Amino acid sequence: MLPFVARRLTWMIPTFFGVTLVCFGLMRMANADPITADLQQGLSGRQISSEALEHLRKLYDLDKPWHVQYGKLVGRLVTFDLGNRWQDGRPIAEVLAEALPITLLLSFLSMALAYLIAVPLGVFSAVKQHSLSDQALTVALFVLYSLPSFWVGTMFIVFLASGQYVSCGFQGEPGCFPLQGWHAFSGFDQMSTGEKILDVAWHLVLPVVTLTYNAFAALSRYMRAGMLETLRQDFIRTARAKGLSERSVIFGHALRNSLIPIITMFGLTLPQLISGSVIVESIFGIRGMGFVALEAIRLPDYPLVITIVAFTSVVTMVGILVSDLLYAMVDPRIRLDGSEAA
C-alpha cells in the first residue's frame, strides 16, 4: 500500500502545476488588466492617475511576463505564503480561515444526512425490487434529483422565510426560518453556548435541506444498483442455502459488498465539502468558500482565485486517493499493489 500511496502523491505534483497553470491562463484571458477593472468597480467613475496605476501593477507584479507572475504565485502557494487579497489587502489565509469552518459545518451536515437517508432507502428499494413501494420511491427520487437547487432554495425563501405565505412569529422573523446568514446578525456573541447551537441549527435548516435532497436522491440510486448486483452473486445464494435468515444475508453479507459505489461518491464529494456550494451559499447569504470564490472571480482577484483553485484541486486528488484506499478496506479482493487477491 505504501508504494501505491507514494506513486499517487508523486503524480499529484504535475497535476497541481497543470491545474494552477490552466486557471492562471483563463484568468489572464478573461481580464488582461485586473487592476483597472478593480478600480473601475471600486471608484465608481472617479479618476486615478496613470502613475498610481503603474505603481499598483508593479506592486502586484503585473508588469512582469506571465511566466514570472505564475512562478511567484505558485512559489507562494508551495511555501504557504498566500499573500493578501487585492480587494482590501486582507491576508488570504485569514479570509479562508473565516470561510472554511462555515462551509465544513454546512457540507458535513448535509452529507451526513444524505448518507443516513440514502443507504437505508437504497437497501429497501433493492430488497423490494419491482414492488409498488419501489416504483413509488423511484419516481419520487427522480423528481427530487431533477429539481435544480437554485430553484428549491428560492422556493424555500419565498414560502418559508419571506413571511408572505407562512409566518411563525419566531424571534421577529417574517417567516418560519431566517432569510439570510448562518447565525443571527445581532446579539449572537452575547448568547450562551446552547443558544448559539440552537440559533445556528435554525439558520441552517433550509440551506442543509437544499444541499441534501439532491445528494441523497442520487446516492440512494447508486446504493440500490450496488445492492441489486450483490444480491445476484453466488455467495449470496450460498448464504441463503445454508439457512441464514434474510436479515442476516442482507445486512451481514450483501450490505458491505454494496458500499463500493457509495464510497466512490464520497471520495468525489469530498472536494465539495471543502469548496462549498456557490449556489446555496449565495442564495442564503452564507459567506463560505463558495461565496468567497464567486466574489473573487467577479472582482477579479487573481491571488485569491488561484489559492482557492489550488486548494480545491489538492482536496480533489486527496479525495480520489481516499476512495482507492477505502476500496481495499471494504472489499478484500481489491489490491492496491496490482496483484490479485487469492
N, C-alpha and C positions, 0 to 999 in steps of 0.2 A: 504493500500500500504506500509506503514512503516514497519509493521511486516514482509511482504514479503521481502522487501529490507534487513531488519536485518537478516533474515534467510539466504538469499543468501550471504551476507557478511560474516556470520559465517562459511558457508561451504567453502568459499574461503581460509580460513586458512589452513585446512588439504590438500586442493588441491595444495596450494602453496608449502607446505613442500614435498608433493609427487612428484611434477614436478621437483623441485630442487634436490631431492634425486636421482631420476632416471637419471637426467642429470649428476650429480656428479659421479654416478656409471659408466655410459657409458664412461665418460672422463677417469676415472681411468683404466677401462678395455682397452680402446683404446691406452693408453700410460701410463705405470706404472711409468715411470721416466721422467716427462716433463722437468726437469732441464737439464738432459743430452741431450735430444732431442733439446732443445733450443740452447744449447751451440754448438752442432754439426752443427746446421744450421748457427749460427752466427759467429763461429770461423773459419769455412772452413778448418778443418783439424788441426788447432793448438791445442796443448795440454794444459790441465789445471790440476792442482794438485788435488788429492783426498781431501785434506784439504779444498780447495776452494769450491769443490762440496758439501762437508758436511756442510760447512758454509751456502751455499745457501739453502740447504734443511732445515736447522734449521730456516733460515730467513723466509722461506715461509711455515713453519710448516709441511713439507713433511716427517719429521722424526717421526711424531706422528701418532697414529692409525687413521683409516679412519673416525670414528665417531667424533673424536676430530677435524679433519680437516673440516668435514661437519658442525659441530656445530659452529666453528669460522666463516666459510663462511656465514652461514645463520644469525648468530648474527650481522655481519657487514651489511648484506642486510637489516635486520629489523631496525637497527639503522641508516640507510642511510650513513654508513661509508663504501664506496665502495672499498676503498683501492687503490692500484696502479697496473698498468699494468706490467706484467712480462717482456715484450719485451723491454721497455725503461724506466720504472719507472714512467711514467706519471700518474697522477690521473685518475682513470676510469671515474669519474664524468666529468672531462674536455674533455675526448675523446668522451663521449656520448653527451655532450653539443655541440660539433662541428658537430657531425654526424646527430643528431636528426632533427635540423631545415632543413637540406638539404633533408632528407627523407620525412619530413612532406610537404615541398613545392612540391616535385615531386609527392608524392602519392595523396595529396589532389587535385592537378590539374588534375591528371589522373582520379580519382574517380568522381570528379565534372563533368568533360567532359563525362565520361561514363554514368552517370545518366541522364545528359541533352540529350544525344543521345538515350539511351535505352528506357526511358519512352515513348517518342513520337513514336518511332519505334514499341514498343510493343503494344501500343494502336492502331496504324494504322494497324498493322498486324492482330490484333484481330477483328477489325471492318470490314476489308476487307478479312475475312477468306475465304479460298479456291479460291480466285481470282488469276489472273496471277501475280499481283504485290506481293501478299502474298507469293506465291510459289517462285518467284524470290528472294524475300527478305530472305526467309527461307534458300534457297540454299546458298546465299551469306554469311549469318551469320554463317552457319555451316562450311563453308570453312574457314572463319576468325577464328572461335573457334578452328579449328583443326590445325592451324598453330602454331608451338611452338615459344615462344617469343625469345629464343636464336637465332633461325634461322632468324626471322624477323629483330631483331636488327642487326645481322651480315649483312643481305642484305641491310639494310639502310646504314650501314657504307660503304659497298663495292660500292654501286651505287650512294649514295647521299653525302657521306663525303670524300671518298678517292680521288676523282678527276679523276679516271680512265674512268668514263662514263659520268658524268655531272660535269661541273665546272662553278660556278657563279662569281668567282673572287672577293668574298666579304671579306674584311678585311684580305686579304692574305691567306685565307684558300684554300686548294686544291679543295675542293668540294663546295657544296651549304650550308653545315652545318658543325659544328666543329666535329672533330673526338673524342675528349675526354673532360671530365670535365663538370662542370655545370656553369662555367664562364671563362672568358679569363684568361690565366695563367700570363700574363704580362700586366701591366697598368690598372688593374681593380680598384685598390684603388684610382687612380687619376681620374676616371670617375665621371661625375655628376650623380645625382640620376636617372634622366631619362635615361642616357646612360647605367647605371648599369641594370636597369629594362629591357631595350631592349636587352642587351648582355645576361642576364640570360635567357630571353624568347627564344632567338635564340639558345642558347645551349641546352635548354630543349625540343625543338620541337620533335626531334627523340626519346629521352627516354620516353616522355609523350605519344606519339603515340604508342610506343612499349608496354607500360603498359596498354593503354586504349582499343585497338582494341579487345583484348580477353575478357576484362571485360564487355564492352557494348554488345558484341555478346551474352554472357551468360545471362546478366541481361535482355536484350530485350526478350529472350525466357521465362524467369520467368514472366515478365510483361505480355506477350501475354497469357500465361497459366492462370494467375490470372484474367486477363480481360475476357477471354472466360468463365471461371467458373462464374464470377459475372454476366455476361450478360444473363446467363441461369436462374438466380434466379427469384423468384416470384415478388419481389419488383420492378425489372426492367420492367417486363411485366405490373405491375400495373402502373408504371410511364408512360409507353407508352400508356396504355389505357386511362389515364387521358388527353391525348392530348399534352404532353410535347414534345418539339422538340427533335430530335435525338441528337443534340449538348448538350442540357441540360441533357438528360439521360446519355450520355457518360461521360461528364465532371462534372456534378453536382451530379450524384448518383453512377455511376459504378466505376469511377476512384479511389475515396478514398477507396472503399472497395477492390480494386485490388492491393493496395500498400503493403499488408502484406508480400507477398513473397520478395518484394524488400527491405522492412525493415529488414527481416531476413538476407538477404545477406549483408546489410550494417553493422549489428552487427557483422557478421562473418568476414567481410573485414576490420573492424576497427583495428585489430591487424596487418594486412598487411600494413596499413597506417603508423603504428609506426615502425614496424620491418624492413620495406623496402623490396625491391626486390633484392635478391642476384644476380640473373642472369643479370638483366638490369643494375644494378649499376656496376657490374664487366665488362660488355661489353663496357659501355660508360665511364668507369673510374671515376665514381661518388662516392666519399667517404662518403656514407650514412651508415645507420645502417646495411643494408645487406652486404655491402662491409666490414665493420668493423667486423661483426660476422664471415664472411668467413675467414678473416685474423686471427682472434682469434682461430678458430678451427684448422687452418693449423699449428699454431705455436707449440703446443697448449698453450693457455693462460687461465688457469683454472678460475681465478677470473673474467676476462672479459667475458668468455663464460657463466659462471653461472649468472653473472649480467644481461646479455642480455636475457638469457632464462627466468630468474625470471621476468624481466621487461615485456617481451612478454606475459608470462602466466597471469600476472596480467591484462594486457590490454585485453587479450582474455576473461577473466572472466568478466571484466567490459563491454566489447562489448556485450556479451551474455545478461548481465543484462539490458543494454540499450535497446536491442532488445525487451525484455519482457516488459519493461516499455512503449516503443513506441507502442506495440500491443494495450495496453489499450487506448492510446491516439487516435489511428486511428480507432479502432473498439470498440464502447461502449459495445458490447456484451461480450467482454473479461474482466474477473475479475481476479485480482491477489490474492485475498484472498480465492480463492477456491469456492466462491459462484457463482451461475448462475445469469446472467442478466435477468431482467424481460422482 
